[in-house]
Amino acid sequence: KDEKNATLYASGSIAILSSFCCILALVAVALKQLYRKVIYRLATYQVTASLCDSFNFVLGFMLIGYDGERIYYQVVCKATAFLGQFLTLVNLFFISWLTFHLFAFV
């Protein structure tokens, strides 16, 4: 159980740092209005996809003290699974959108 917690702490810490960097990049793009240029727009799609992927790893923090007997953790586990699948689909959407823009407009 300690190895599982150590892995969750490590991946969750990296995911939180990655999420912070992605949010910072998206704020910078919005403030400087760089999304008007095609290359920055493509980079914005990629950063948004990475943000969704990072949030997926951050959800692992919710399962550190997992106890299958308590009803709270059963609900949290189901919610984490749903959000994980949803964020994976959003990531796929942004990557597909990026690919479409690369082939269609560049």
PyMOL commands that set and color helices and strands:
alter all, ss='L'
color gray80, all
select helices_A, chain A and resi 2-32+34-36+38-63+71-105
alter helices_A, ss='H'
color red, helices_A
deselect
rebuild
show_as cartoon
